[in-house]
Amino acid sequence: MKRFAWTTWGAAAVVVMVAAVARTSSGADAPPALTPQTPIVVQRTPGTFGYLEIDDRYRRLLVAHTGSRTLDVIDLNNNNVLRQEEVGEGQGIAVDAKDGKYFVGTSHQAFVVVFGRKFVVKDDQIPTGGPIDAVAFDSKNGMLYADRFSDNKIVVINGRTNKVYWNMPVGGGVLENIVYDPVSDRIYQNVESTGDVLVIDPNANRVIASWSAAPATQLHGLAVDGASHRLFTAGDNGKLSVFDTTTGAVIATVDIPASVDQIAFDAGKKRLYCASGIGLLSVIQETDTGAEHVADIPVPRRTHSVVVDPTTHAVWIAYGADDNDYVMKLVPPQ
């Protein structure tokens, strides 16, 4: 993530903008519209955002509100802010269902902050020896994997004890976004500066493969569809590469806007959403042969945080404006 942006869109203007007709791919049928809901105000001082995450069991949207140095908790049923908890400059968020915890990596304080999941109470902070960007939780071995981008290591933390287990060296290059796939039981790590995706065996805690994402370069967003054995990585250069995780081969490339950062996969609809800093939310449909571009939907410029609610299929984004900061839900047709 590591992109701290602030923009000047007001809430009313955003609703009108997102409600506009999406720009579709040449020859493609117009996609079902995403209907914007009233933006939810979140306090800021000043506001910028990191990653978004969903806790489906408790029906919460978890927001790394980087500029306000808080973890913001949004009630997905009532669309209101439940609380804002101090964390520092939060970036990645992971849910540990087994141990009942939220983990939030911080980019300035060099901690992973631990919250009790049920009541969102801060329980601990784990020194990581360097700033943390993205985090991913391995539900099988109970370990948290946290990108320490200052020296290209992944900090492996025991989810039960909150103790650092290993500082895993992964070679040169700037680390950017990490995901765990329970189907393949593999961790995938973007390396922004080299354009490679690292494949990590969590049983051995070592890199077992490195896949080139070319033609995608300067990798940012990363998402996995374990059921279809697909991995998606978004390049800053306007290319989305689709891997077959059984072979490591790029099986498709899709044109997307430049400056895409976070991407989010809807497993129920086999649909990918790519948030671009130039003011577009790309909609990509997974296909039998790879993926295809469906539409570019206007959103506030420099919006780069996005997540999908797996129950309702609603898409959530976060953005800043002159008057306040907002998260907003975009609802697909039933």
Contacts in CASP RR format, 6 or more apart in sequence:
PFRMAT RR
TARGET T0000
AUTHOR 0000-0000-0000
METHOD contacts of the structure
MODEL  1
MKRFAWTTWGAAAVVVMVAAVARTSSGADAPPALTPQTPIVVQRTPGTFG
YLEIDDRYRRLLVAHTGSRTLDVIDLNNNNVLRQEEVGEGQGIAVDAKDG
KYFVGTSHQAFVVVFGRKFVVKDDQIPTGGPIDAVAFDSKNGMLYADRFS
DNKIVVINGRTNKVYWNMPVGGGVLENIVYDPVSDRIYQNVESTGDVLVI
DPNANRVIASWSAAPATQLHGLAVDGASHRLFTAGDNGKLSVFDTTTGAV
IATVDIPASVDQIAFDAGKKRLYCASGIGLLSVIQETDTGAEHVADIPVP
RRTHSVVVDPTTHAVWIAYGADDNDYVMKLVPPQ
1 50 0 8 1.000
1 51 0 8 1.000
1 91 0 8 1.000
1 92 0 8 1.000
1 133 0 8 1.000
1 134 0 8 1.000
1 176 0 8 1.000
1 177 0 8 1.000
1 220 0 8 1.000
1 261 0 8 1.000
1 262 0 8 1.000
1 304 0 8 1.000
1 305 0 8 1.000
2 91 0 8 1.000
2 107 0 8 1.000
2 133 0 8 1.000
2 149 0 8 1.000
2 176 0 8 1.000
3 261 0 8 1.000
3 304 0 8 1.000
4 48 0 8 1.000
4 66 0 8 1.000
4 67 0 8 1.000
5 48 0 8 1.000
5 277 0 8 1.000
5 302 0 8 1.000
5 304 0 8 1.000
6 46 0 8 1.000
6 47 0 8 1.000
6 48 0 8 1.000
6 302 0 8 1.000
6 320 0 8 1.000
7 300 0 8 1.000
7 301 0 8 1.000
7 302 0 8 1.000
7 303 0 8 1.000
7 319 0 8 1.000
7 320 0 8 1.000
7 321 0 8 1.000
8 321 0 8 1.000
8 322 0 8 1.000
9 17 0 8 1.000
9 300 0 8 1.000
9 301 0 8 1.000
9 319 0 8 1.000
9 320 0 8 1.000
9 321 0 8 1.000
10 321 0 8 1.000
10 322 0 8 1.000
10 323 0 8 1.000
11 38 0 8 1.000
11 39 0 8 1.000
11 41 0 8 1.000
11 321 0 8 1.000
11 323 0 8 1.000
11 324 0 8 1.000
11 326 0 8 1.000
14 36 0 8 1.000
14 39 0 8 1.000
14 299 0 8 1.000
14 300 0 8 1.000
14 319 0 8 1.000
14 321 0 8 1.000
14 326 0 8 1.000
14 328 0 8 1.000
15 36 0 8 1.000
15 38 0 8 1.000
15 39 0 8 1.000
15 328 0 8 1.000
17 298 0 8 1.000
17 299 0 8 1.000
17 300 0 8 1.000
18 34 0 8 1.000
18 36 0 8 1.000
18 297 0 8 1.000
18 298 0 8 1.000
18 299 0 8 1.000
18 328 0 8 1.000
18 330 0 8 1.000
19 33 0 8 1.000
19 35 0 8 1.000
19 36 0 8 1.000
20 298 0 8 1.000
21 30 0 8 1.000
22 30 0 8 1.000
22 31 0 8 1.000
22 33 0 8 1.000
22 34 0 8 1.000
22 283 0 8 1.000
22 295 0 8 1.000
22 296 0 8 1.000
22 297 0 8 1.000
22 298 0 8 1.000
23 280 0 8 1.000
23 295 0 8 1.000
23 296 0 8 1.000
23 297 0 8 1.000
24 30 0 8 1.000
24 31 0 8 1.000
24 294 0 8 1.000
24 295 0 8 1.000
24 296 0 8 1.000
25 292 0 8 1.000
25 293 0 8 1.000
25 294 0 8 1.000
25 295 0 8 1.000
28 292 0 8 1.000
28 293 0 8 1.000
28 294 0 8 1.000
28 295 0 8 1.000
30 295 0 8 1.000
31 283 0 8 1.000
31 294 0 8 1.000
31 295 0 8 1.000
32 332 0 8 1.000
32 333 0 8 1.000
33 333 0 8 1.000
34 281 0 8 1.000
34 297 0 8 1.000
34 315 0 8 1.000
34 330 0 8 1.000
34 331 0 8 1.000
34 332 0 8 1.000
35 330 0 8 1.000
35 331 0 8 1.000
35 332 0 8 1.000
35 333 0 8 1.000
36 328 0 8 1.000
36 329 0 8 1.000
36 330 0 8 1.000
36 331 0 8 1.000
37 79 0 8 1.000
37 328 0 8 1.000
37 329 0 8 1.000
37 330 0 8 1.000
37 331 0 8 1.000
38 79 0 8 1.000
38 328 0 8 1.000
39 326 0 8 1.000
39 327 0 8 1.000
39 328 0 8 1.000
40 74 0 8 1.000
40 79 0 8 1.000
40 80 0 8 1.000
40 81 0 8 1.000
40 326 0 8 1.000
40 327 0 8 1.000
40 328 0 8 1.000
40 329 0 8 1.000
41 81 0 8 1.000
41 324 0 8 1.000
41 325 0 8 1.000
41 326 0 8 1.000
42 63 0 8 1.000
42 65 0 8 1.000
42 68 0 8 1.000
42 72 0 8 1.000
42 74 0 8 1.000
42 81 0 8 1.000
42 84 0 8 1.000
42 318 0 8 1.000
42 324 0 8 1.000
42 325 0 8 1.000
42 326 0 8 1.000
42 327 0 8 1.000
43 68 0 8 1.000
43 84 0 8 1.000
43 324 0 8 1.000
43 325 0 8 1.000
44 65 0 8 1.000
44 67 0 8 1.000
44 68 0 8 1.000
44 320 0 8 1.000
44 324 0 8 1.000
44 325 0 8 1.000
45 67 0 8 1.000
45 68 0 8 1.000
45 69 0 8 1.000
46 67 0 8 1.000
46 68 0 8 1.000
47 65 0 8 1.000
47 66 0 8 1.000
47 67 0 8 1.000
47 68 0 8 1.000
47 320 0 8 1.000
47 325 0 8 1.000
48 65 0 8 1.000
48 66 0 8 1.000
48 67 0 8 1.000
48 320 0 8 1.000
49 63 0 8 1.000
49 64 0 8 1.000
49 65 0 8 1.000
49 66 0 8 1.000
49 67 0 8 1.000
49 304 0 8 1.000
49 305 0 8 1.000
49 318 0 8 1.000
49 319 0 8 1.000
49 320 0 8 1.000
49 325 0 8 1.000
50 63 0 8 1.000
50 64 0 8 1.000
50 65 0 8 1.000
50 66 0 8 1.000
50 90 0 8 1.000
50 91 0 8 1.000
50 92 0 8 1.000
50 262 0 8 1.000
50 305 0 8 1.000
50 318 0 8 1.000
51 64 0 8 1.000
51 91 0 8 1.000
51 92 0 8 1.000
51 93 0 8 1.000
51 134 0 8 1.000
51 262 0 8 1.000
51 305 0 8 1.000
51 307 0 8 1.000
52 61 0 8 1.000
52 62 0 8 1.000
52 63 0 8 1.000
52 64 0 8 1.000
52 93 0 8 1.000
52 262 0 8 1.000
52 264 0 8 1.000
52 305 0 8 1.000
52 306 0 8 1.000
52 307 0 8 1.000
52 316 0 8 1.000
52 318 0 8 1.000
52 327 0 8 1.000
53 61 0 8 1.000
53 62 0 8 1.000
53 92 0 8 1.000
53 93 0 8 1.000
53 94 0 8 1.000
53 95 0 8 1.000
53 307 0 8 1.000
54 60 0 8 1.000
54 61 0 8 1.000
54 62 0 8 1.000
54 76 0 8 1.000
54 307 0 8 1.000
54 308 0 8 1.000
54 309 0 8 1.000
54 310 0 8 1.000
54 316 0 8 1.000
55 62 0 8 1.000
55 95 0 8 1.000
55 102 0 8 1.000
55 117 0 8 1.000
56 309 0 8 1.000
56 310 0 8 1.000
56 311 0 8 1.000
57 97 0 8 1.000
58 117 0 8 1.000
58 118 0 8 1.000
59 75 0 8 1.000
59 76 0 8 1.000
59 77 0 8 1.000
59 311 0 8 1.000
60 73 0 8 1.000
60 74 0 8 1.000
60 75 0 8 1.000
60 76 0 8 1.000
60 82 0 8 1.000
61 73 0 8 1.000
61 74 0 8 1.000
61 76 0 8 1.000
61 307 0 8 1.000
61 309 0 8 1.000
61 316 0 8 1.000
61 327 0 8 1.000
62 71 0 8 1.000
62 72 0 8 1.000
62 73 0 8 1.000
62 74 0 8 1.000
62 93 0 8 1.000
62 95 0 8 1.000
62 102 0 8 1.000
63 71 0 8 1.000
63 72 0 8 1.000
63 73 0 8 1.000
63 74 0 8 1.000
63 305 0 8 1.000
63 318 0 8 1.000
63 327 0 8 1.000
64 71 0 8 1.000
64 87 0 8 1.000
64 90 0 8 1.000
64 91 0 8 1.000
64 92 0 8 1.000
64 93 0 8 1.000
64 104 0 8 1.000
64 105 0 8 1.000
65 71 0 8 1.000
65 72 0 8 1.000
65 84 0 8 1.000
65 90 0 8 1.000
65 318 0 8 1.000
65 325 0 8 1.000
66 89 0 8 1.000
66 90 0 8 1.000
66 91 0 8 1.000
66 107 0 8 1.000
67 89 0 8 1.000
68 84 0 8 1.000
68 325 0 8 1.000
69 86 0 8 1.000
69 87 0 8 1.000
69 88 0 8 1.000
69 89 0 8 1.000
69 90 0 8 1.000
70 84 0 8 1.000
70 85 0 8 1.000
70 86 0 8 1.000
70 87 0 8 1.000
70 88 0 8 1.000
71 84 0 8 1.000
71 85 0 8 1.000
71 87 0 8 1.000
71 90 0 8 1.000
71 93 0 8 1.000
71 102 0 8 1.000
71 104 0 8 1.000
71 113 0 8 1.000
71 115 0 8 1.000
71 120 0 8 1.000
72 81 0 8 1.000
72 83 0 8 1.000
72 84 0 8 1.000
72 327 0 8 1.000
73 81 0 8 1.000
73 82 0 8 1.000
73 83 0 8 1.000
73 84 0 8 1.000
73 85 0 8 1.000
73 120 0 8 1.000
74 80 0 8 1.000
74 81 0 8 1.000
74 82 0 8 1.000
74 327 0 8 1.000
75 81 0 8 1.000
75 82 0 8 1.000
76 309 0 8 1.000
76 312 0 8 1.000
79 329 0 8 1.000
82 120 0 8 1.000
83 120 0 8 1.000
85 115 0 8 1.000
85 120 0 8 1.000
85 122 0 8 1.000
86 122 0 8 1.000
87 104 0 8 1.000
87 105 0 8 1.000
87 106 0 8 1.000
87 113 0 8 1.000
87 122 0 8 1.000
88 106 0 8 1.000
88 108 0 8 1.000
88 109 0 8 1.000
88 113 0 8 1.000
89 106 0 8 1.000
89 107 0 8 1.000
89 108 0 8 1.000
89 109 0 8 1.000
90 104 0 8 1.000
90 105 0 8 1.000
90 106 0 8 1.000
90 107 0 8 1.000
90 113 0 8 1.000
91 104 0 8 1.000
91 105 0 8 1.000
91 106 0 8 1.000
91 107 0 8 1.000
91 132 0 8 1.000
91 133 0 8 1.000
91 134 0 8 1.000
91 135 0 8 1.000
92 104 0 8 1.000
92 105 0 8 1.000
92 132 0 8 1.000
92 133 0 8 1.000
92 134 0 8 1.000
92 135 0 8 1.000
93 102 0 8 1.000
93 103 0 8 1.000
93 104 0 8 1.000
93 105 0 8 1.000
93 135 0 8 1.000
94 102 0 8 1.000
94 103 0 8 1.000
94 135 0 8 1.000
94 136 0 8 1.000
94 137 0 8 1.000
94 144 0 8 1.000
95 101 0 8 1.000
95 102 0 8 1.000
95 117 0 8 1.000
95 137 0 8 1.000
96 102 0 8 1.000
96 103 0 8 1.000
96 117 0 8 1.000
96 137 0 8 1.000
96 139 0 8 1.000
96 142 0 8 1.000
96 144 0 8 1.000
96 159 0 8 1.000
97 117 0 8 1.000
97 139 0 8 1.000
98 139 0 8 1.000
98 142 0 8 1.000
99 142 0 8 1.000
99 159 0 8 1.000
99 160 0 8 1.000
100 116 0 8 1.000
100 117 0 8 1.000
100 118 0 8 1.000
101 114 0 8 1.000
101 115 0 8 1.000
101 116 0 8 1.000
101 117 0 8 1.000
101 123 0 8 1.000
101 159 0 8 1.000
102 114 0 8 1.000
102 115 0 8 1.000
102 116 0 8 1.000
102 117 0 8 1.000
102 120 0 8 1.000
103 112 0 8 1.000
103 113 0 8 1.000
103 114 0 8 1.000
103 115 0 8 1.000
103 135 0 8 1.000
103 137 0 8 1.000
103 144 0 8 1.000
103 146 0 8 1.000
103 157 0 8 1.000
103 159 0 8 1.000
104 112 0 8 1.000
104 113 0 8 1.000
104 115 0 8 1.000
104 135 0 8 1.000
105 111 0 8 1.000
105 112 0 8 1.000
105 113 0 8 1.000
105 128 0 8 1.000
105 132 0 8 1.000
105 133 0 8 1.000
105 135 0 8 1.000
105 146 0 8 1.000
106 112 0 8 1.000
106 113 0 8 1.000
106 131 0 8 1.000
106 132 0 8 1.000
107 131 0 8 1.000
107 132 0 8 1.000
107 133 0 8 1.000
108 131 0 8 1.000
109 125 0 8 1.000
110 127 0 8 1.000
110 128 0 8 1.000
110 129 0 8 1.000
110 130 0 8 1.000
110 131 0 8 1.000
110 132 0 8 1.000
111 125 0 8 1.000
111 126 0 8 1.000
111 127 0 8 1.000
111 128 0 8 1.000
111 132 0 8 1.000
112 125 0 8 1.000
112 126 0 8 1.000
112 128 0 8 1.000
112 132 0 8 1.000
112 135 0 8 1.000
112 144 0 8 1.000
112 146 0 8 1.000
112 155 0 8 1.000
112 157 0 8 1.000
113 122 0 8 1.000
113 124 0 8 1.000
113 125 0 8 1.000
113 126 0 8 1.000
114 122 0 8 1.000
114 123 0 8 1.000
114 124 0 8 1.000
114 125 0 8 1.000
114 126 0 8 1.000
114 162 0 8 1.000
115 121 0 8 1.000
115 122 0 8 1.000
115 123 0 8 1.000
116 122 0 8 1.000
116 123 0 8 1.000
124 162 0 8 1.000
126 157 0 8 1.000
126 162 0 8 1.000
126 163 0 8 1.000
126 164 0 8 1.000
127 164 0 8 1.000
128 146 0 8 1.000
128 148 0 8 1.000
128 155 0 8 1.000
128 164 0 8 1.000
129 148 0 8 1.000
129 155 0 8 1.000
130 148 0 8 1.000
130 150 0 8 1.000
130 151 0 8 1.000
131 148 0 8 1.000
131 149 0 8 1.000
131 150 0 8 1.000
132 146 0 8 1.000
132 147 0 8 1.000
132 148 0 8 1.000
132 149 0 8 1.000
132 155 0 8 1.000
133 147 0 8 1.000
133 149 0 8 1.000
133 175 0 8 1.000
133 176 0 8 1.000
133 177 0 8 1.000
134 146 0 8 1.000
134 147 0 8 1.000
134 175 0 8 1.000
134 176 0 8 1.000
134 177 0 8 1.000
134 178 0 8 1.000
135 144 0 8 1.000
135 145 0 8 1.000
135 146 0 8 1.000
135 147 0 8 1.000
135 178 0 8 1.000
136 144 0 8 1.000
136 145 0 8 1.000
136 178 0 8 1.000
136 179 0 8 1.000
136 180 0 8 1.000
136 187 0 8 1.000
137 143 0 8 1.000
137 144 0 8 1.000
137 145 0 8 1.000
137 159 0 8 1.000
137 180 0 8 1.000
138 144 0 8 1.000
138 145 0 8 1.000
138 180 0 8 1.000
138 187 0 8 1.000
138 202 0 8 1.000
139 180 0 8 1.000
139 182 0 8 1.000
140 182 0 8 1.000
140 185 0 8 1.000
140 202 0 8 1.000
141 202 0 8 1.000
141 203 0 8 1.000
142 158 0 8 1.000
142 159 0 8 1.000
142 160 0 8 1.000
143 156 0 8 1.000
143 157 0 8 1.000
143 158 0 8 1.000
143 159 0 8 1.000
143 165 0 8 1.000
143 202 0 8 1.000
144 156 0 8 1.000
144 157 0 8 1.000
144 158 0 8 1.000
144 159 0 8 1.000
145 154 0 8 1.000
145 155 0 8 1.000
145 156 0 8 1.000
145 178 0 8 1.000
145 180 0 8 1.000
145 187 0 8 1.000
145 200 0 8 1.000
145 202 0 8 1.000
146 154 0 8 1.000
146 155 0 8 1.000
146 156 0 8 1.000
146 157 0 8 1.000
147 154 0 8 1.000
147 175 0 8 1.000
147 176 0 8 1.000
147 177 0 8 1.000
147 178 0 8 1.000
147 189 0 8 1.000
148 154 0 8 1.000
148 155 0 8 1.000
148 167 0 8 1.000
148 175 0 8 1.000
149 174 0 8 1.000
149 175 0 8 1.000
149 176 0 8 1.000
152 169 0 8 1.000
152 170 0 8 1.000
152 171 0 8 1.000
152 172 0 8 1.000
152 173 0 8 1.000
152 174 0 8 1.000
152 175 0 8 1.000
153 167 0 8 1.000
153 168 0 8 1.000
153 169 0 8 1.000
153 170 0 8 1.000
154 167 0 8 1.000
154 168 0 8 1.000
154 170 0 8 1.000
154 175 0 8 1.000
154 178 0 8 1.000
154 189 0 8 1.000
154 200 0 8 1.000
155 164 0 8 1.000
155 166 0 8 1.000
155 167 0 8 1.000
155 168 0 8 1.000
156 164 0 8 1.000
156 165 0 8 1.000
156 166 0 8 1.000
156 167 0 8 1.000
156 168 0 8 1.000
156 205 0 8 1.000
157 163 0 8 1.000
157 164 0 8 1.000
157 165 0 8 1.000
158 164 0 8 1.000
158 165 0 8 1.000
165 205 0 8 1.000
166 205 0 8 1.000
168 200 0 8 1.000
168 205 0 8 1.000
168 206 0 8 1.000
170 189 0 8 1.000
170 191 0 8 1.000
170 198 0 8 1.000
170 200 0 8 1.000
170 207 0 8 1.000
171 207 0 8 1.000
172 191 0 8 1.000
172 193 0 8 1.000
172 194 0 8 1.000
173 191 0 8 1.000
173 192 0 8 1.000
173 193 0 8 1.000
173 194 0 8 1.000
174 191 0 8 1.000
174 192 0 8 1.000
174 193 0 8 1.000
175 189 0 8 1.000
175 190 0 8 1.000
175 191 0 8 1.000
175 192 0 8 1.000
176 190 0 8 1.000
176 191 0 8 1.000
176 192 0 8 1.000
176 219 0 8 1.000
176 220 0 8 1.000
176 221 0 8 1.000
177 189 0 8 1.000
177 190 0 8 1.000
177 219 0 8 1.000
177 220 0 8 1.000
177 221 0 8 1.000
177 222 0 8 1.000
177 262 0 8 1.000
178 187 0 8 1.000
178 188 0 8 1.000
178 189 0 8 1.000
178 190 0 8 1.000
178 222 0 8 1.000
179 187 0 8 1.000
179 188 0 8 1.000
179 222 0 8 1.000
179 223 0 8 1.000
179 224 0 8 1.000
180 186 0 8 1.000
180 187 0 8 1.000
180 188 0 8 1.000
180 202 0 8 1.000
181 187 0 8 1.000
181 188 0 8 1.000
181 224 0 8 1.000
181 226 0 8 1.000
181 231 0 8 1.000
181 245 0 8 1.000
182 226 0 8 1.000
183 226 0 8 1.000
183 227 0 8 1.000
183 229 0 8 1.000
184 226 0 8 1.000
184 229 0 8 1.000
184 245 0 8 1.000
185 202 0 8 1.000
185 203 0 8 1.000
186 199 0 8 1.000
186 200 0 8 1.000
186 201 0 8 1.000
186 202 0 8 1.000
186 245 0 8 1.000
187 199 0 8 1.000
187 200 0 8 1.000
187 202 0 8 1.000
188 197 0 8 1.000
188 198 0 8 1.000
188 199 0 8 1.000
188 200 0 8 1.000
188 222 0 8 1.000
188 224 0 8 1.000
188 231 0 8 1.000
188 245 0 8 1.000
189 197 0 8 1.000
189 198 0 8 1.000
189 200 0 8 1.000
190 197 0 8 1.000
190 213 0 8 1.000
190 219 0 8 1.000
190 220 0 8 1.000
190 221 0 8 1.000
190 222 0 8 1.000
190 233 0 8 1.000
191 197 0 8 1.000
191 198 0 8 1.000
191 219 0 8 1.000
192 218 0 8 1.000
192 219 0 8 1.000
192 220 0 8 1.000
192 236 0 8 1.000
193 218 0 8 1.000
195 212 0 8 1.000
195 213 0 8 1.000
195 214 0 8 1.000
195 216 0 8 1.000
195 217 0 8 1.000
195 218 0 8 1.000
195 219 0 8 1.000
196 210 0 8 1.000
196 211 0 8 1.000
196 212 0 8 1.000
196 213 0 8 1.000
196 219 0 8 1.000
197 210 0 8 1.000
197 211 0 8 1.000
197 213 0 8 1.000
197 219 0 8 1.000
197 222 0 8 1.000
197 231 0 8 1.000
197 233 0 8 1.000
197 243 0 8 1.000
198 207 0 8 1.000
198 209 0 8 1.000
198 210 0 8 1.000
198 211 0 8 1.000
199 207 0 8 1.000
199 208 0 8 1.000
199 209 0 8 1.000
199 210 0 8 1.000
199 211 0 8 1.000
199 248 0 8 1.000
200 206 0 8 1.000
200 207 0 8 1.000
200 208 0 8 1.000
201 208 0 8 1.000
209 248 0 8 1.000
211 243 0 8 1.000
211 248 0 8 1.000
211 250 0 8 1.000
212 250 0 8 1.000
213 219 0 8 1.000
213 233 0 8 1.000
213 235 0 8 1.000
213 241 0 8 1.000
213 243 0 8 1.000
213 250 0 8 1.000
214 241 0 8 1.000
214 250 0 8 1.000
215 237 0 8 1.000
215 239 0 8 1.000
215 241 0 8 1.000
215 253 0 8 1.000
216 233 0 8 1.000
216 234 0 8 1.000
216 235 0 8 1.000
216 237 0 8 1.000
216 238 0 8 1.000
216 239 0 8 1.000
216 240 0 8 1.000
216 241 0 8 1.000
216 253 0 8 1.000
217 235 0 8 1.000
217 236 0 8 1.000
217 237 0 8 1.000
217 239 0 8 1.000
218 235 0 8 1.000
218 236 0 8 1.000
218 237 0 8 1.000
219 233 0 8 1.000
219 234 0 8 1.000
219 235 0 8 1.000
219 236 0 8 1.000
220 234 0 8 1.000
220 235 0 8 1.000
220 236 0 8 1.000
220 260 0 8 1.000
220 261 0 8 1.000
220 262 0 8 1.000
221 232 0 8 1.000
221 233 0 8 1.000
221 234 0 8 1.000
221 235 0 8 1.000
221 260 0 8 1.000
221 261 0 8 1.000
221 262 0 8 1.000
221 263 0 8 1.000
221 274 0 8 1.000
222 231 0 8 1.000
222 232 0 8 1.000
222 233 0 8 1.000
222 234 0 8 1.000
222 263 0 8 1.000
223 231 0 8 1.000
223 232 0 8 1.000
223 263 0 8 1.000
223 264 0 8 1.000
223 265 0 8 1.000
223 272 0 8 1.000
224 230 0 8 1.000
224 231 0 8 1.000
224 232 0 8 1.000
224 245 0 8 1.000
224 265 0 8 1.000
225 231 0 8 1.000
225 232 0 8 1.000
225 265 0 8 1.000
225 267 0 8 1.000
225 270 0 8 1.000
225 286 0 8 1.000
226 245 0 8 1.000
227 267 0 8 1.000
228 270 0 8 1.000
228 286 0 8 1.000
229 244 0 8 1.000
229 245 0 8 1.000
229 246 0 8 1.000
230 242 0 8 1.000
230 243 0 8 1.000
230 244 0 8 1.000
230 245 0 8 1.000
230 286 0 8 1.000
230 290 0 8 1.000
230 291 0 8 1.000
231 242 0 8 1.000
231 243 0 8 1.000
231 245 0 8 1.000
232 240 0 8 1.000
232 241 0 8 1.000
232 242 0 8 1.000
232 243 0 8 1.000
232 263 0 8 1.000
232 265 0 8 1.000
232 272 0 8 1.000
232 284 0 8 1.000
232 291 0 8 1.000
233 240 0 8 1.000
233 241 0 8 1.000
233 243 0 8 1.000
234 240 0 8 1.000
234 256 0 8 1.000
234 260 0 8 1.000
234 261 0 8 1.000
234 263 0 8 1.000
234 274 0 8 1.000
235 241 0 8 1.000
235 256 0 8 1.000
235 260 0 8 1.000
236 258 0 8 1.000
236 259 0 8 1.000
236 260 0 8 1.000
237 258 0 8 1.000
238 255 0 8 1.000
238 256 0 8 1.000
238 257 0 8 1.000
238 258 0 8 1.000
238 259 0 8 1.000
238 260 0 8 1.000
239 253 0 8 1.000
239 254 0 8 1.000
239 255 0 8 1.000
239 256 0 8 1.000
240 253 0 8 1.000
240 254 0 8 1.000
240 255 0 8 1.000
240 256 0 8 1.000
240 260 0 8 1.000
240 263 0 8 1.000
240 272 0 8 1.000
240 274 0 8 1.000
240 282 0 8 1.000
240 284 0 8 1.000
240 291 0 8 1.000
241 250 0 8 1.000
241 252 0 8 1.000
241 253 0 8 1.000
242 250 0 8 1.000
242 251 0 8 1.000
242 252 0 8 1.000
242 253 0 8 1.000
242 254 0 8 1.000
242 290 0 8 1.000
242 291 0 8 1.000
243 249 0 8 1.000
243 250 0 8 1.000
243 251 0 8 1.000
244 251 0 8 1.000
251 289 0 8 1.000
251 290 0 8 1.000
252 287 0 8 1.000
252 289 0 8 1.000
252 290 0 8 1.000
252 291 0 8 1.000
254 284 0 8 1.000
254 291 0 8 1.000
254 292 0 8 1.000
254 293 0 8 1.000
255 293 0 8 1.000
256 274 0 8 1.000
256 276 0 8 1.000
256 282 0 8 1.000
256 284 0 8 1.000
256 293 0 8 1.000
257 274 0 8 1.000
257 276 0 8 1.000
257 277 0 8 1.000
257 278 0 8 1.000
257 279 0 8 1.000
257 280 0 8 1.000
257 282 0 8 1.000
257 296 0 8 1.000
258 276 0 8 1.000
258 278 0 8 1.000
259 276 0 8 1.000
259 277 0 8 1.000
259 278 0 8 1.000
259 304 0 8 1.000
260 274 0 8 1.000
260 275 0 8 1.000
260 276 0 8 1.000
260 277 0 8 1.000
260 282 0 8 1.000
260 304 0 8 1.000
261 275 0 8 1.000
261 276 0 8 1.000
261 277 0 8 1.000
261 304 0 8 1.000
261 305 0 8 1.000
262 275 0 8 1.000
262 304 0 8 1.000
262 305 0 8 1.000
262 306 0 8 1.000
262 307 0 8 1.000
263 272 0 8 1.000
263 273 0 8 1.000
263 274 0 8 1.000
263 275 0 8 1.000
263 306 0 8 1.000
264 272 0 8 1.000
264 273 0 8 1.000
264 275 0 8 1.000
264 306 0 8 1.000
264 307 0 8 1.000
264 308 0 8 1.000
264 315 0 8 1.000
265 271 0 8 1.000
265 272 0 8 1.000
265 273 0 8 1.000
265 308 0 8 1.000
266 272 0 8 1.000
266 273 0 8 1.000
266 308 0 8 1.000
266 310 0 8 1.000
266 313 0 8 1.000
266 315 0 8 1.000
267 310 0 8 1.000
268 310 0 8 1.000
268 313 0 8 1.000
269 313 0 8 1.000
269 332 0 8 1.000
270 285 0 8 1.000
270 286 0 8 1.000
271 283 0 8 1.000
271 284 0 8 1.000
271 285 0 8 1.000
271 286 0 8 1.000
271 294 0 8 1.000
272 283 0 8 1.000
272 284 0 8 1.000
272 285 0 8 1.000
272 286 0 8 1.000
272 291 0 8 1.000
273 281 0 8 1.000
273 282 0 8 1.000
273 283 0 8 1.000
273 284 0 8 1.000
273 306 0 8 1.000
273 308 0 8 1.000
273 315 0 8 1.000
274 281 0 8 1.000
274 282 0 8 1.000
274 284 0 8 1.000
274 306 0 8 1.000
275 281 0 8 1.000
275 299 0 8 1.000
275 303 0 8 1.000
275 304 0 8 1.000
275 305 0 8 1.000
275 306 0 8 1.000
275 317 0 8 1.000
276 282 0 8 1.000
276 303 0 8 1.000
276 304 0 8 1.000
277 301 0 8 1.000
277 302 0 8 1.000
277 303 0 8 1.000
277 304 0 8 1.000
278 301 0 8 1.000
279 298 0 8 1.000
279 299 0 8 1.000
279 300 0 8 1.000
279 301 0 8 1.000
279 302 0 8 1.000
279 303 0 8 1.000
280 296 0 8 1.000
280 297 0 8 1.000
280 298 0 8 1.000
280 299 0 8 1.000
281 296 0 8 1.000
281 297 0 8 1.000
281 298 0 8 1.000
281 299 0 8 1.000
281 303 0 8 1.000
281 306 0 8 1.000
281 315 0 8 1.000
281 317 0 8 1.000
281 330 0 8 1.000
282 293 0 8 1.000
282 295 0 8 1.000
282 296 0 8 1.000
282 297 0 8 1.000
283 293 0 8 1.000
283 294 0 8 1.000
283 295 0 8 1.000
283 296 0 8 1.000
283 297 0 8 1.000
284 291 0 8 1.000
284 292 0 8 1.000
284 293 0 8 1.000
284 294 0 8 1.000
285 291 0 8 1.000
285 292 0 8 1.000
285 294 0 8 1.000
297 330 0 8 1.000
299 317 0 8 1.000
299 319 0 8 1.000
300 319 0 8 1.000
300 320 0 8 1.000
300 321 0 8 1.000
302 319 0 8 1.000
303 317 0 8 1.000
303 318 0 8 1.000
303 319 0 8 1.000
305 317 0 8 1.000
305 318 0 8 1.000
305 319 0 8 1.000
306 315 0 8 1.000
306 316 0 8 1.000
306 317 0 8 1.000
307 315 0 8 1.000
307 316 0 8 1.000
308 314 0 8 1.000
308 315 0 8 1.000
308 316 0 8 1.000
309 315 0 8 1.000
309 316 0 8 1.000
312 331 0 8 1.000
313 332 0 8 1.000
314 329 0 8 1.000
314 330 0 8 1.000
314 331 0 8 1.000
314 332 0 8 1.000
315 329 0 8 1.000
315 330 0 8 1.000
315 332 0 8 1.000
316 327 0 8 1.000
316 328 0 8 1.000
316 329 0 8 1.000
316 330 0 8 1.000
317 327 0 8 1.000
317 328 0 8 1.000
317 330 0 8 1.000
318 325 0 8 1.000
318 326 0 8 1.000
318 327 0 8 1.000
318 328 0 8 1.000
319 325 0 8 1.000
319 326 0 8 1.000
319 328 0 8 1.000
320 326 0 8 1.000
END
